[in-house]
Amino acid sequence: MAKISMVERQKKRVAMVDKFAAKRAELKAIARDESRPMEERFKAQLKLAKLPRNSSATRLHNRCEVTGRPRAYYRKLKMSRIALRDLASKGQIPGMVKSSW
């Protein structure tokens, strides 16, 4: 089980990314548009830099939704390998059985 503080910090980041996504996209579009004057592009870049760091999507890290573990994460299932094995052993994942030979 991951530290609760780390899981809560991640939730806070996800909320902040969602809140500022439209504003960040708009400022990035202005900053990258070469048809606009250089001063306007530079001002957009400065406004982008003033936004909170945690509002950037690159600050997010995939975490297991069951345990909060940050490593060995399966994107399709949104859980770690350990949680996947545990739930599969209990028969709680449809179609998944423990292999034996």
Backbone as CSV, one residue per row, in Angstrom:
resi,resn,N_x,N_y,N_z,CA_x,CA_y,CA_z,C_x,C_y,C_z
1,MET,0.849,-1.183,0.000,0.000,0.000,0.000,0.889,1.239,0.000
2,ALA,0.590,2.153,-0.875,1.366,3.391,-0.980,0.993,4.337,0.158
3,LYS,1.872,5.300,0.385,1.570,6.314,1.400,0.317,7.076,0.985
4,ILE,-0.540,7.293,1.930,-1.797,7.989,1.653,-1.526,9.414,1.176
5,SER,-0.480,10.033,1.704,-0.163,11.404,1.300,0.197,11.486,-0.184
6,MET,0.879,10.462,-0.691,1.262,10.460,-2.106,0.032,10.277,-3.001
7,VAL,-0.874,9.418,-2.573,-2.100,9.194,-3.342,-2.938,10.464,-3.357
8,GLU,-3.040,11.138,-2.209,-3.815,12.375,-2.129,-3.173,13.488,-2.959
9,ARG,-1.852,13.546,-2.961,-1.142,14.542,-3.766,-1.430,14.333,-5.247
10,GLN,-1.466,13.058,-5.656,-1.767,12.728,-7.049,-3.191,13.155,-7.408
11,LYS,-4.140,12.920,-6.496,-5.525,13.328,-6.743,-5.627,14.841,-6.905
12,LYS,-4.866,15.563,-6.090,-4.844,17.021,-6.157,-4.294,17.492,-7.507
13,ARG,-3.248,16.810,-7.974,-2.668,17.146,-9.274,-3.649,16.883,-10.406
14,VAL,-4.357,15.764,-10.337,-5.334,15.427,-11.384,-6.408,16.506,-11.452
15,ALA,-6.886,16.945,-10.299,-7.913,17.993,-10.261,-7.378,19.298,-10.842
16,MET,-6.126,19.627,-10.535,-5.540,20.871,-11.022,-5.309,20.822,-12.533
17,VAL,-4.901,19.659,-13.042,-4.702,19.508,-14.485,-6.033,19.709,-15.211
18,ASP,-7.097,19.118,-14.674,-8.421,19.278,-15.284,-8.886,20.730,-15.247
19,LYS,-8.604,21.411,-14.151,-9.046,22.793,-13.979,-8.370,23.736,-14.973
20,PHE,-7.066,23.556,-15.201,-6.306,24.485,-16.028,-6.065,23.990,-17.459
21,ALA,-6.632,22.865,-17.846,-6.348,22.281,-19.163,-6.698,23.224,-20.308
22,ALA,-7.870,23.819,-20.266,-8.303,24.700,-21.359,-7.425,25.944,-21.446
23,LYS,-7.116,26.531,-20.305,-6.286,27.743,-20.279,-4.880,27.448,-20.793
24,ARG,-4.313,26.309,-20.371,-2.977,25.937,-20.830,-2.967,25.714,-22.340
25,ALA,-3.986,25.022,-22.848,-4.062,24.756,-24.291,-4.168,26.047,-25.093
26,GLU,-4.962,26.980,-24.593,-5.132,28.266,-25.275,-3.813,29.048,-25.309
27,LEU,-3.128,29.120,-24.172,-1.851,29.852,-24.114,-0.774,29.177,-24.966
28,LYS,-0.764,27.864,-24.976,0.206,27.145,-25.811,-0.037,27.402,-27.293
29,ALA,-1.307,27.450,-27.676,-1.639,27.712,-29.079,-1.169,29.099,-29.494
30,ILE,-1.351,30.073,-28.616,-0.898,31.441,-28.906,0.629,31.482,-28.997
31,ALA,1.300,30.827,-28.071,2.765,30.851,-28.039,3.388,30.169,-29.251
32,ARG,2.698,29.186,-29.804,3.251,28.438,-30.947,2.862,29.013,-32.300
33,ASP,1.880,29.904,-32.327,1.384,30.479,-33.576,2.381,31.513,-34.106
34,GLU,3.067,31.163,-35.170,4.109,32.042,-35.714,3.550,33.224,-36.490
35,SER,2.256,33.216,-36.781,1.670,34.347,-37.504,1.383,35.527,-36.567
36,ARG,1.407,35.292,-35.278,1.180,36.365,-34.294,2.466,37.138,-34.049
37,PRO,2.359,38.367,-33.549,3.563,39.151,-33.247,4.369,38.520,-32.106
38,MET,5.657,38.756,-32.111,6.562,38.153,-31.130,6.215,38.578,-29.706
39,GLU,5.806,39.827,-29.504,5.475,40.308,-28.157,4.287,39.546,-27.575
40,GLU,3.280,39.317,-28.408,2.089,38.597,-27.959,2.435,37.147,-27.595
41,ARG,3.271,36.526,-28.412,3.700,35.149,-28.137,4.512,35.081,-26.846
42,PHE,5.354,36.067,-26.631,6.181,36.098,-25.422,5.315,36.295,-24.175
43,LYS,4.304,37.152,-24.270,3.391,37.376,-23.138,2.621,36.088,-22.808
44,ALA,2.215,35.374,-23.837,1.514,34.103,-23.618,2.423,33.100,-22.921
45,GLN,3.694,33.107,-23.307,4.666,32.201,-22.679,4.868,32.563,-21.203
46,LEU,4.913,33.855,-20.895,5.053,34.288,-19.498,3.824,33.915,-18.669
47,LYS,2.632,34.069,-19.246,1.408,33.682,-18.539,1.379,32.178,-18.293
48,LEU,1.866,31.422,-19.254,1.943,29.966,-19.112,2.890,29.581,-17.982
49,ALA,3.985,30.319,-17.860,4.962,30.040,-16.807,4.429,30.399,-15.425
50,LYS,3.481,31.336,-15.366,2.919,31.745,-14.070,1.850,30.789,-13.542
51,LEU,1.356,29.895,-14.412,0.368,28.921,-13.950,1.036,27.953,-12.963
52,PRO,0.265,27.329,-12.082,0.854,26.395,-11.119,1.552,25.226,-11.816
53,ARG,2.658,24.792,-11.254,3.408,23.691,-11.846,2.590,22.410,-11.905
54,ASN,1.816,22.174,-10.869,1.031,20.943,-10.822,-0.142,20.938,-11.794
55,SER,-0.348,22.014,-12.526,-1.412,22.029,-13.521,-0.937,21.467,-14.867
56,SER,0.330,21.087,-14.937,0.876,20.487,-16.146,0.629,18.982,-16.142
57,ALA,0.186,18.450,-17.270,-0.136,17.020,-17.359,1.097,16.134,-17.219
58,THR,2.281,16.672,-17.480,3.483,15.854,-17.359,3.850,15.571,-15.905
59,ARG,3.231,16.276,-14.965,3.499,16.037,-13.546,2.708,14.832,-13.013
60,LEU,1.766,14.337,-13.790,0.965,13.194,-13.353,1.756,11.905,-13.492
61,HIS,1.474,10.974,-12.619,2.116,9.663,-12.659,1.027,8.617,-12.496
62,ASN,1.062,7.582,-13.316,0.052,6.533,-13.215,0.199,5.792,-11.891
63,ARG,-0.912,5.613,-11.205,-0.925,4.889,-9.932,-2.043,3.867,-9.948
64,CYS,-1.815,2.742,-9.285,-2.813,1.695,-9.146,-4.019,2.262,-8.404
65,GLU,-5.220,2.020,-8.931,-6.422,2.527,-8.287,-6.785,1.722,-7.045
66,VAL,-6.251,0.510,-6.928,-6.550,-0.340,-5.781,-5.611,-0.026,-4.620
67,THR,-4.303,-0.005,-4.902,-3.307,0.138,-3.837,-2.566,1.465,-3.848
68,GLY,-2.559,2.162,-4.978,-1.824,3.412,-5.083,-0.374,3.217,-5.485
69,ARG,0.003,1.991,-5.816,1.392,1.682,-6.177,1.758,2.367,-7.499
70,PRO,2.929,3.052,-7.564,3.289,3.782,-8.776,4.028,2.949,-9.830
71,ARG,4.504,1.780,-9.469,5.291,0.980,-10.424,4.515,-0.243,-10.887
72,ALA,4.980,-0.823,-11.996,4.375,-2.027,-12.573,2.879,-1.813,-12.788
73,TYR,2.538,-0.748,-13.496,1.155,-0.317,-13.710,0.693,-0.755,-15.086
74,TYR,-0.448,-1.439,-15.145,-1.053,-1.817,-16.423,-2.083,-0.754,-16.795
75,ARG,-1.844,-0.052,-17.883,-2.727,1.048,-18.280,-4.137,0.583,-18.602
76,LYS,-4.239,-0.545,-19.269,-5.536,-1.044,-19.677,-6.432,-1.361,-18.480
77,LEU,-5.835,-1.863,-17.426,-6.586,-2.280,-16.244,-6.565,-1.250,-15.126
78,LYS,-5.683,-0.254,-15.235,-5.503,0.802,-14.230,-5.159,0.240,-12.853
79,MET,-4.321,-0.800,-12.851,-3.876,-1.357,-11.577,-2.485,-1.966,-11.727
80,SER,-1.851,-2.208,-10.593,-0.504,-2.758,-10.598,-0.550,-4.274,-10.756
81,ARG,0.585,-4.851,-11.040,0.671,-6.294,-11.246,0.306,-7.054,-9.983
82,ILE,0.646,-6.505,-8.830,0.382,-7.184,-7.564,-1.118,-7.219,-7.279
83,ALA,-1.790,-6.082,-7.470,-3.234,-6.025,-7.264,-3.953,-6.913,-8.280
84,LEU,-3.451,-6.935,-9.512,-4.041,-7.769,-10.557,-3.959,-9.240,-10.171
85,ARG,-2.805,-9.667,-9.713,-2.623,-11.074,-9.330,-3.514,-11.429,-8.145
86,ASP,-3.606,-10.534,-7.185,-4.415,-10.779,-5.997,-5.897,-10.927,-6.358
87,LEU,-6.406,-10.003,-7.171,-7.813,-10.066,-7.573,-8.090,-11.269,-8.474
88,ALA,-7.132,-11.615,-9.339,-7.300,-12.777,-10.213,-7.319,-14.068,-9.400
89,SER,-6.500,-14.144,-8.381,-6.467,-15.339,-7.531,-7.779,-15.520,-6.779
90,LYS,-8.403,-14.405,-6.422,-9.681,-14.462,-5.715,-10.856,-14.691,-6.670
91,GLY,-10.583,-14.634,-7.989,-11.634,-14.844,-8.979,-12.513,-13.633,-9.195
92,GLN,-12.004,-12.452,-8.921,-12.807,-11.236,-9.044,-12.645,-10.539,-10.379
93,ILE,-11.781,-11.064,-11.238,-11.629,-10.498,-12.584,-12.190,-11.510,-13.566
94,PRO,-13.248,-11.148,-14.290,-13.891,-12.091,-15.205,-12.953,-12.578,-16.321
95,GLY,-12.950,-13.855,-16.547,-12.160,-14.434,-17.632,-10.708,-14.668,-17.302
96,MET,-10.257,-14.285,-16.141,-8.859,-14.462,-15.777,-8.740,-15.575,-14.738
97,VAL,-7.945,-16.584,-15.084,-7.732,-17.692,-14.157,-6.241,-17.889,-13.961
98,LYS,-5.870,-18.431,-12.838,-4.474,-18.712,-12.554,-4.034,-19.889,-13.405
99,SER,-2.908,-19.728,-14.066,-2.444,-20.822,-14.926,-1.681,-21.842,-14.092
100,SER,-1.791,-23.085,-14.518,-1.021,-24.154,-13.869,-0.760,-25.236,-14.903
101,TRP,0.387,-25.873,-14.795,0.734,-26.936,-15.734,1.580,-27.978,-15.076
